Amino acid sequence: MRKFGIIGKPLEHSYSARYFTDKFSREGVDAEYRLYERDDLSDIAELMQALHGFNVTYPYKQSIMPYLHAIDEVAQTIGAVNVVCQGKGYNTDWIGFKESITPHLWDTDKRVLVLGTGGVSKAVQYALQQMGMAFTLVTRQKGGRQGPIAYAELTKELMQSHSVVVNCTPLGMLPDIYSLPPIPYEYITDKHLLYDCVYNPERTAFLREGEARGARIVNGKDMLYLQADAAYEIWKD
């Protein structure tokens, strides 16, 4: 029996074990998938020996990279890994994001605010580059002249000129369901699309704020499933 799993912390919100267990059952694959919640990566070498493949989630998508035997070119470019197969790192988050957001975009959606600069954000940035969409990074602290802008710098004009807002932070994720990125929601309108990479809960506080103002809202569940299907194709080879 091949063994798979997901490494991260926290994992109580994760749908991955249920999703892959069902997928293995449907396809008649002799495999198991488990959650490996870890405070650090001190036993990552043992896990790589024990598991044929695994997913990587918050907060280890970047910090796992030095432990891997090899890294796929796309994952190297992105600077984050969310899939490992026999010690080699890959990134399928960007595929999941691109394929899940595309059906919700309008022709008028030209500019994107990307909230956060971690591993998920790096995959989103790569996807947006592939899609030819301009984006501005937003984080807690200003990143210098060419770096991200701070939340406090988000003006009405910036909010109006960026019709898509993507939350790449863990804010709002179970169990901390009342937290949300500190953007000026009063400037959100029915011309905006709010996309949350968080999928549990399905309607985060971030999405509820957008919905209350008539915005299109999308959670990260389809992103999860699409990146998982891409990961499965890697593991199958």
N, C-alpha and C positions, 0 to 999 in steps of 0.2 A: 504493500500500500504506500502510495506517495503521500508525503505530508506537506501541507501548506499552512500559511497563517498570516497574521498581520501584527506588526510591531509598532507600538506607540504608547502614548499615555495622555489623556484617559482613553479607554476603549469601551466604556459602558454605552456610549452612543452608537457604536459601530453596527452597521448592517452586514458587514462583509462576510462573517461566518455563516449567517443564514443564507445569503445570496449564493456563495460558492457551494455550500452543502447541498442546496437545492439544485444547482447547476450540475454538480457531479452526479447526483442521483438521476437527473433527467437524461444525462448523456452516458450513463452506465460506466462512469469512471471510478476506479477503485482508489479513492483518495479521501483524506480528511483535512479539515480546515479549522484552525483554532486561533484564539486570541492570545497574544503574548504581550501583556502590558508590562512595561519595564520602566524603572526609574532612571536607567542609564543603559549604555550599550556594552557594558562590561562582559556580557556573555554572548556577544554577537557572533564570535567565531564558532562557538558550539552550536548556535542556532543555524548558522549557514551550513554546518555539517549535517545537522539533523533534518533540515527542511529542503525539499526540492526547489521550492520557490516561496516567496512571501511578499506581501505588500508592506509598505512603509508609510506611516502617517505621522501627524504632528506629535512630537516636535523634532523628529529625526530625519526628515527628508534631505537635509543638507549635511548634518553631522555624521550620517552613516557612510558618506562617500569615501572617506579615507580607509575604511575597513574593507572595501570591495576589491576583488581581484581585477575587475575590468569595469568600464563604464561605457555604455552606448554613446555614440557621437551626439545624438540629440540631447540625451540627459546631461552630457558634459556641457553642451552649449547652454542649456537651461540653468544648470547649476543646482539641480535637485533630482532626487531619485525617489520614485514611489513603488517601483517593482524591482525585485531581485530574483534572478533565476540562476541557480548554481554559481553563486558568487559574483554574477555580473549585474550591474545596475541599469535600469531603464526608466524612462518617464512616459507614462500614458495619461497623466493628468491633463496635459495640453490637448490631447485628442478628445477626452471626455468633455472638456470645457468647450472647445471649438464646435463640436457636433451638437452639444446641448443648447448653446446660446444662439446659434445661427437661425433656427426657425422663428425666434422671437424678435429678431432685429428688423427695424424699419429702414427704408432707404435714407431717412434723415439722421440715422444714428451714425455719427462720424467720429465722435470723440468719447473716450472712456476714462472715468476715474477708477483707478485700481487702489483699493484700500488694503494696506499691508505690503510688506516686502519680503515675506518668508518664502518657504518652499512652494506653497500653492501659488502665491503671487508670481513667482518666477515662471511657472508653467503657463499661467494666464497671460503674462507678458509675451511669452514666446508665441502662444496661439494668436494673440492680437497682431503681432508682427506678421505672422503667416497670412492673416486675414487682411492686412493692409490698413488696420485701424490705428489711429493715433491715441495715445493714452498718457495720463498724468498719474504718477505715483503719489499716494498720500499716506503719511505715517504720523506717529506721535510727535516726532521731533523733525524739524527742518533738516534736510540732508545736504545742505550746501547749495551753491549757486546752480549747479547742474543736477542736483539730487532731488529726492522727493520733497514735496511741500508738506507742511504740517496741517493737521486738521483745522487749527485755528486760522489758517490762511484761506480757507474755502469761503469765497465771497459769493454773492448772488450771481455775479457775472460768470464766475467759474462753473457754478452749478447749472446755469442756463446753457452754457456752451458745451457742457459734457452731458449728453442725454442718457448715457449708460453709466451706472455705478455698480462696481463688482466688489463684494466683500470677500477678501481673501484671508481675513483674520478668523480666529476661533471664537470671537465674541458672539454670544447668543447660542452657542452649542450646549447641548445637554451636558451637565445639569445647570449650567449658568444661563438659564433661558431668558433672563430679563436684561442681560447686558447687550449693548449694541454700539456700533462705531459712532463716534461723536461728530457726525456731519450735521450741517444746518438743514434739517428735514423740512423746515418751513419753505424752502425753495424748490422742493420736489413737486412736479406737476404731472399731469396726465400725458406729457410728452416724454417722460422718463421711463427707463427700464432699470429696475433694481434686481440684480442677480446675486444670490448668496451661495457661496461654495459650501456652506453648512447645509446639511440635509436632515438633521435631527436636533430640534423639532422641524417639521416641514414648513411651518410658518414662523420664522424667527421674529424677534422684536424689530429687527431691521426691515424685514419684508412687510410686517404689519404697518410700519410707519409709511412705507411706500404705497401700500394698498389703500390706506386711509386717504391718500391724496390722489388717487386715481391712476397711479403708475402701474405699468406692467410689472409683474413680479415672477421670478423663477428661483426655485431652490436648487440645491446641489444634488438631488437624487439621481437625475438622469446623467449628470456628470459622473457620479459614482458608478453607475451601472455600465456606462460606455467605457470608462477607463478600466473597469474590471474585465469587461469582455476583451479589451485589447491586451490586458495582462494575461488572460487565459490563453490567448493565441501564442504568446511568448512561451508560456509554460508547456504548451502542448508539443512544441518543436523538439 
